[in-house]
Amino acid sequence: MRQYTLKRIGLFFPTVVLITIIVFLIMRLIPGDPALAILAEGEASFTQQDLVELRQELGTDRPLDVQYFDWIAGPWFAGKLRCVYSFGTSCGHDQGWISVVEEIAEGDKRFLTKLTVGDAQLIKSGVQLGDRFKTDFPAKISGVVTGNFGDSFWFNSSVMVELKERIPITAELTILAMIISMVVAIPLGVISAIRPESWIDYSARMFTMVGIAVPNFLVAILLILFLIAVFDWMPPLGYKNLWEDPGTNLSQMIFPALTLGFYQMAFIARVTRSSMMEVIREDYMRTARSKGLSEQVVLVRHGLKNAILPVLTISGWQFARLFGGAVIIESIFMIPGMGRILIDAMFQRDYIMIQAEIVIFGLAIVAINLVVDLLYGLLDPRIRYS
C-alpha cells in the first residue's frame, strides 16, 4: 500500500505540469489577438504602434517558451531561459542585475542586441564584457508555482485577487451538489437493486434515464419556473457568505446544487443499482445468509461495501462534470463564483484569467481523483499498483 500511495502521489505532479502546458498552448492557438481586442473596445482610434506597444506590455510578442516559463515561474526564470536562447550561455544574475556576457560586433560598434528579461528591455551600444546594468525584474521565482497567475488585463488586477473570494463559492456549490447526489443516489440504487421489477425499480430506472438525458441548464430553467409558479421564489440578487449568514446562504445554494447534481444523481444511482445487483449474486452473499446473518447486515456489510467501489471511482470523475456545469448554473442562478467570471473573461478574451481558472479546475480534479485512488486502495486491500 505504501508503494501504491507513493507512486500515485508521484504521478500527481507530472499530470499537473502537463495540464499547464496543454492549457497554455490551447489558449495561444485560439484565434484572436488580445491586444487588438482591448484596443478595439475603446472609443478612440489606435495606430499600429499602439498595437505593438500593447503586445509588448502584455508579453504576447515574446516566444511561446519564454511566455510559458514567465507564467509558470515568473520573469526571473523566463529571463534565464531567454538569455540562454539569445547568447548560448546563461546571463549572470545578481540581485536584479544583468551582466553582458557576449559582445556582438557590427561595424565599429560593440553592442548588446535587444534582450528581454522579464519586463526589462535592454538595447545598449558601446558596451564591454563584464558591464552590468540594473534591471527591474525580480531576483526570485514567482509565477504559478507561488500562486501568482498573473494580472488580468481586462479586470486590471491580479487574477488571485479576483478569484480568492470566488473559489470558496464554487467549491461550496460543487461539494454540496455531490453530497446531495450521493445521499439520494446510493440508497435509490440499492433499493432498486434489491427489489427488481417492482414499482420502485421502474420509477428509479425512469428517473435515471431522464436525469442522464436532460441537460443541466434545462433543469435549471424548469426548476426556476416551477419555484416561481408554486412558491413565488426567484434567485436572489445578493449573495450571502456561508460564514456570515449560513441560513440565507444554504437557502440560496440548495436549488443550484440540486440542479447541478441532477445528472450525477441519476448516473450514480444507475451505477449503484448495476453494481449492487452483480454483488447480490455472488457466492459470499449466499454464504453470509447461510450463517444466519440478518438481511440488513448482509446487504450493508458484505454487499454495499463491495458495490460501492465502482461508485467511488466514477464519483471522482464526476467532479469534472460538476465544475463544467457550475459555469452555466452560476450564470443562471446569479451566483458570483468562478464559473460566472469565466464567462465574462471568455467574452473579453482575457486569456490570463481563462487559463488560470482552467488550471485551477484541472488541479482540483486531479487532486480529487488522487484522494479517490488512495481511498480505493484503503477500501480494497486486493489493489496493488503494477
SULCORBEL-V452198 format. One line per field, one symbol per residue. ss: DSSP state (2 for helix, 1 for strand, 0 for the rest). phi: phi as a letter, one per 20 degrees, with the letter a starting at -180 (. if undefined). burial: # if it has 16 or more other ideal C-beta (glycine too) atoms within 10 Angstrom, else .. Layout:
# SULCORBEL-V452198
ss->???
phi->???
burial->???
This chain:
# SULCORBEL-V452198
ss->02222222222222222222222222222000022222222000000222222222220000022222222222222222222222200000100011100001110011111111100111111000000111000000000222000011000011222220002222222222222222222222222222000022222222222222200222222222222222200000000000000222222222222222022222222222222222220022222222000022222222222222222222222222222222222222000002222222222000222222222222222222222222222220000000
phi->.ffgfffffffffffffffffffffffeeffodgffffffffeffcdfffffffffffnfeegfffffffffdnfffffgffffffcmbefedblndcdfdbdcebmdddbdfgcdcmeeddcccmecgnfccfcdefebfcmgfdndeodfeeelbfgfffefeegffffffffffffffffefffffffffecfmeffffffffffffffeefffffffffffffffedldcgffeddffeebgffffffeffgffffefffgffffffffffffffgefffffffffenfffffffefdefgeffffffffffffffffffffffffffeleedffffffffffelefffffffffffffffffffffffffgfffcfffcfc
burial->...#...#.......#..##..##.........##.###...........#..##..##..#...##################..##...#.#....#.##........###..######......#.......#.#....###....#######..###.##..#..##.###.###.###.###.#######......#..##.##..#....#..##..##...............#........#..##.#######################.##....#..#.........##..###.###.##.####.######.#########.#.######..#..###################.###.##..##.........
